Amino acid sequence: MEQEKFILKYWQRILLLVIPYFFVVGFFQIIGLYVSGADMINIEAAKTSWQHLIISLFSLIGTLLLLWIFIRIIDNEPFINLGFNIKNRLNDIWFGVLLGLLIMGLGYFALFSMNEIHYSNFKYNNEDIILSILVFIIIAVMEEALFRGYILRNLMCSVNKYIALVISAAIFSVMHGANPNMDWLSLLNLFLAGVLLGVSYVYTKNLWFPIALHFSWNFFQTLFGFNVSGQDFYSLIDFNITEKNLLNGGDFGFEGSIFSIIIQIILILSIFIYYQIKYKYYEK
């Protein structure tokens, strides 16, 4: 009976977060929209790189403020326990960044070689690249702190860690459900992304690898000309899609493609096998 109360407490923390999250982060997003001068009526209207940065920054402030309140007051733990311990994590960061570059580069050239996309323009803008880096770092830190650092972490204290991973990935995909150009394949891709970004956290309880991969996946996806989760950002390369289909992801971007599903499944299995072997080795 005591164990049931203990488990329920962790579920309560997650459920208790839901309503304040929408109010607090929504409030900060409205401030971001106002400060950036973006269209506050049509939030799907095109935005400049500066506007994306300002809105993302205010969303980050709201998210981290709320998480800090929860982990300090409700969880009664240091904020760093979300998974921000940087010691011996530099290789995780570099590997995550390089992995995202490799995946998006291979994805672009595979689709190009299959005539699914056709190169049209190269537009280098130093300011837009820097702003894009900042935007996607902010998004990665914000979403990983919320979905892996708080939600997955508390779920793992409530249920089996793999069930917790699946539940957190489902929440991650549903929270992106209102993104433009969403369909069933895109939703499946986002679910797999939630599993991919969470599988290392299950073993390490550290956020730096998923933050690096999340940032790199989004950043290089847009540099190679794809939409990011259905949203249009600055691109270094412009291309035309021959015909929008399941191979190229259409307007949702690479994350809406069959290729993305295959790659994510391979990566999930690879990371899972790596940690299974690693921990079995240390147990000997």
C-alpha positions as CSV (number, residue, x, y, z in Angstrom):
1,M,0.0,0.0,0.0
2,E,2.9,2.4,0.8
3,Q,4.4,1.6,-2.5
4,E,1.2,2.6,-4.3
5,K,1.2,5.9,-2.6
6,F,4.8,6.5,-3.6
7,I,4.0,5.7,-7.2
8,L,1.0,7.9,-7.3
9,K,3.0,10.8,-6.0
10,Y,5.1,10.9,-9.2
11,W,2.1,10.7,-11.4
12,Q,0.6,13.6,-9.5
13,R,3.7,15.7,-10.2
14,I,3.2,15.2,-14.0
15,L,-0.5,15.8,-13.9
16,L,-0.1,18.8,-11.7
17,L,2.3,20.3,-14.3
18,V,-0.2,20.2,-17.2
19,I,-2.5,23.2,-16.5
20,P,0.2,25.5,-15.1
21,Y,2.3,24.7,-18.2
22,F,-0.2,25.9,-20.7
23,F,-1.0,29.1,-18.7
24,V,2.6,30.0,-17.8
25,V,4.3,29.2,-21.0
26,G,1.3,30.5,-23.0
27,F,1.6,33.8,-21.1
28,F,5.3,34.0,-21.9
29,Q,4.7,33.1,-25.6
30,I,2.2,36.0,-25.8
31,I,4.8,38.3,-24.4
32,G,7.3,37.0,-27.0
33,L,4.8,37.5,-29.8
34,Y,4.2,41.1,-28.6
35,V,7.9,42.0,-28.1
36,S,8.9,40.5,-31.5
37,G,6.1,42.3,-33.4
38,A,4.8,39.1,-34.8
39,D,1.1,38.7,-35.9
40,M,-0.7,37.9,-32.7
41,I,-4.0,37.0,-34.5
42,N,-2.6,34.5,-37.0
43,I,0.1,32.7,-35.1
44,E,0.9,30.5,-38.1
45,A,1.9,33.6,-40.2
46,A,5.5,33.6,-41.5
47,K,8.0,34.9,-39.0
48,T,11.5,36.3,-39.4
49,S,14.5,34.6,-37.8
50,W,14.6,37.4,-35.1
51,Q,10.9,36.8,-34.3
52,H,11.5,33.1,-34.0
53,L,14.4,33.7,-31.6
54,I,12.5,36.2,-29.4
55,I,9.4,34.0,-29.2
56,S,11.5,30.9,-28.5
57,L,13.5,32.7,-25.8
58,F,10.3,33.7,-23.9
59,S,9.0,30.2,-24.2
60,L,12.2,28.9,-22.7
61,I,12.1,31.3,-19.8
62,G,8.5,30.3,-19.0
63,T,9.3,26.6,-19.3
64,L,12.5,26.7,-17.1
65,L,10.8,28.9,-14.6
66,L,7.9,26.5,-14.2
67,L,10.2,23.4,-14.1
68,W,12.5,25.2,-11.5
69,I,9.4,25.8,-9.3
70,F,8.3,22.2,-9.6
71,I,11.6,20.5,-9.0
72,R,12.6,22.8,-6.1
73,I,9.3,22.9,-4.3
74,I,7.4,19.7,-5.3
75,D,10.3,17.4,-6.0
76,N,12.5,19.0,-3.4
77,E,15.6,18.5,-5.5
78,P,18.3,20.6,-7.2
79,F,17.5,21.9,-10.7
80,I,20.6,20.2,-12.1
81,N,19.0,16.8,-11.3
82,L,16.8,17.2,-14.4
83,G,19.9,15.9,-16.2
84,F,22.1,19.0,-16.7
85,N,25.3,17.6,-15.1
86,I,27.9,18.5,-17.8
87,K,30.8,16.5,-16.3
88,N,32.3,14.0,-18.8
89,R,29.5,14.8,-21.3
90,L,31.4,16.7,-24.0
91,N,31.7,13.6,-26.2
92,D,27.9,13.1,-25.9
93,I,27.4,16.7,-27.2
94,W,29.8,16.3,-30.2
95,F,28.4,12.9,-31.1
96,G,24.8,14.2,-31.0
97,V,25.7,17.2,-33.2
98,L,27.6,15.1,-35.8
99,L,24.9,12.5,-35.8
100,G,22.2,15.0,-36.8
101,L,24.5,16.4,-39.5
102,L,25.1,12.9,-40.9
103,I,21.4,11.9,-40.9
104,M,20.2,15.1,-42.6
105,G,23.0,15.1,-45.1
106,L,22.4,11.5,-46.1
107,G,18.6,12.1,-46.2
108,Y,19.1,15.1,-48.6
109,F,21.4,13.3,-51.0
110,A,19.3,10.1,-50.9
111,L,16.2,12.0,-51.9
112,F,18.2,14.1,-54.5
113,S,19.6,10.9,-56.1
114,M,16.1,9.5,-56.3
115,N,14.8,12.6,-58.0
116,E,12.4,13.2,-55.1
117,I,13.8,16.7,-54.7
118,H,15.5,19.2,-57.1
119,Y,18.1,21.7,-56.0
120,S,17.0,25.3,-56.8
121,N,19.0,27.8,-54.8
122,F,21.8,28.4,-52.3
123,K,21.3,31.4,-50.0
124,Y,24.0,32.0,-47.4
125,N,23.2,34.5,-44.7
126,N,25.5,34.7,-41.7
127,E,23.0,36.4,-39.5
128,D,20.2,33.9,-40.2
129,I,22.5,31.0,-39.6
130,I,23.5,32.3,-36.2
131,L,19.9,33.1,-35.3
132,S,18.9,29.6,-36.4
133,I,21.6,28.1,-34.2
134,L,20.3,30.0,-31.2
135,V,16.6,29.2,-31.9
136,F,17.2,25.5,-32.2
137,I,19.5,25.4,-29.1
138,I,16.7,27.0,-27.2
139,I,14.0,24.6,-28.5
140,A,16.2,21.6,-27.8
141,V,17.0,22.7,-24.2
142,M,13.3,23.6,-23.5
143,E,11.8,20.4,-24.9
144,E,14.4,18.1,-23.5
145,A,14.1,19.6,-20.0
146,L,10.3,19.2,-20.1
147,F,9.8,15.9,-21.8
148,R,12.8,13.9,-20.8
149,G,14.2,15.8,-17.8
150,Y,10.9,16.1,-15.9
151,I,8.2,14.0,-17.5
152,L,10.3,10.9,-18.4
153,R,12.3,11.2,-15.2
154,N,9.1,11.1,-13.0
155,L,7.5,8.4,-15.1
156,M,10.5,6.1,-14.6
157,C,9.8,6.4,-10.8
158,S,6.3,5.3,-11.4
159,V,6.4,2.5,-14.0
160,N,8.9,0.3,-15.8
161,K,11.4,2.5,-17.6
162,Y,10.6,1.2,-21.1
163,I,6.8,1.8,-20.5
164,A,7.8,5.3,-19.2
165,L,9.8,5.9,-22.4
166,V,6.8,4.9,-24.6
167,I,4.4,7.1,-22.6
168,S,6.7,10.1,-22.6
169,A,7.2,9.7,-26.4
170,A,3.4,9.6,-26.9
171,I,3.0,12.8,-24.9
172,F,5.8,14.4,-26.9
173,S,4.1,13.6,-30.2
174,V,0.7,14.7,-29.0
175,M,2.1,18.0,-27.8
176,H,3.2,18.6,-31.4
177,G,-0.1,17.5,-32.8
178,A,-1.2,21.1,-33.7
179,N,1.8,21.7,-36.0
180,P,1.1,22.6,-39.6
181,N,0.8,19.9,-42.2
182,M,0.5,17.1,-39.6
183,D,-0.7,13.6,-40.7
184,W,-0.6,10.1,-39.3
185,L,3.0,9.4,-40.6
186,S,4.3,12.7,-39.1
187,L,2.7,11.8,-35.8
188,L,4.4,8.4,-35.9
189,N,7.7,10.1,-36.8
190,L,7.4,12.4,-33.8
191,F,6.6,9.5,-31.5
192,L,9.7,7.7,-32.7
193,A,11.6,10.9,-32.2
194,G,10.4,11.0,-28.6
195,V,11.7,7.4,-28.1
196,L,15.0,8.2,-29.9
197,L,15.6,11.3,-27.7
198,G,14.6,9.5,-24.5
199,V,16.3,6.1,-24.9
200,S,19.7,7.3,-23.7
201,Y,18.1,9.2,-20.8
202,V,16.6,6.0,-19.6
203,Y,20.2,4.7,-18.9
204,T,22.1,7.9,-18.1
205,K,19.5,10.4,-16.7
206,N,21.5,13.0,-18.5
207,L,20.2,15.5,-21.1
208,W,23.3,16.5,-23.0
209,F,23.2,13.9,-25.7
210,P,19.4,14.3,-26.5
211,I,19.8,18.1,-26.4
212,A,22.7,17.9,-28.9
213,L,20.9,15.5,-31.2
214,H,17.6,17.4,-31.0
215,F,19.4,20.6,-31.8
216,S,21.4,19.1,-34.7
217,W,18.4,17.2,-36.1
218,N,16.4,20.4,-36.4
219,F,19.2,22.8,-37.4
220,F,20.6,20.7,-40.2
221,Q,17.2,19.7,-41.3
222,T,16.3,23.3,-42.0
223,L,19.7,24.1,-43.5
224,F,19.3,21.4,-46.0
225,G,15.9,22.9,-47.0
226,F,13.4,20.8,-45.2
227,N,10.6,22.2,-43.1
228,V,11.0,21.3,-39.4
229,S,8.0,19.5,-38.0
230,G,5.8,21.2,-40.6
231,Q,7.2,24.7,-39.9
232,D,9.2,26.8,-42.3
233,F,12.6,28.3,-41.1
234,Y,15.6,29.9,-42.9
235,S,17.2,27.4,-45.2
236,L,20.8,27.4,-46.6
237,I,19.6,25.3,-49.5
238,D,16.3,25.6,-51.4
239,F,14.8,22.7,-53.3
240,N,11.6,21.8,-55.1
241,I,9.7,18.7,-54.3
242,T,8.9,16.6,-57.4
243,E,5.7,15.3,-55.9
244,K,4.7,15.4,-52.2
245,N,4.7,11.8,-51.0
246,L,5.7,9.5,-48.1
247,L,9.2,9.3,-49.4
248,N,10.1,13.0,-49.2
249,G,7.7,14.0,-46.3
250,G,6.0,16.8,-48.3
251,D,5.3,20.0,-46.5
252,F,5.9,18.5,-43.1
253,G,9.6,18.0,-43.9
254,F,12.0,15.1,-43.6
255,E,10.2,14.1,-40.3
256,G,7.2,13.2,-42.4
257,S,9.0,10.7,-44.5
258,I,9.5,6.9,-44.6
259,F,13.3,7.5,-44.5
260,S,13.0,9.2,-41.2
261,I,11.1,6.3,-39.7
262,I,13.7,3.8,-40.9
263,I,16.6,5.9,-39.6
264,Q,15.0,6.5,-36.3
265,I,14.3,2.8,-35.7
266,I,17.9,1.9,-36.6
267,L,19.2,4.6,-34.2
268,I,16.8,3.5,-31.4
269,L,17.9,-0.1,-31.6
270,S,21.6,0.9,-31.9
271,I,21.5,3.1,-28.8
272,F,19.5,0.4,-26.9
273,I,22.0,-2.3,-27.8
274,Y,24.9,0.0,-27.0
275,Y,23.7,0.6,-23.4
276,Q,22.7,-3.0,-22.9
277,I,26.2,-4.2,-23.8
278,K,27.8,-1.3,-21.8
279,Y,25.9,-2.0,-18.6
280,K,26.4,-5.7,-18.8
281,Y,30.1,-5.2,-19.2
282,Y,30.2,-3.0,-16.1
283,E,28.2,-5.5,-14.1
284,K,30.9,-8.2,-14.6
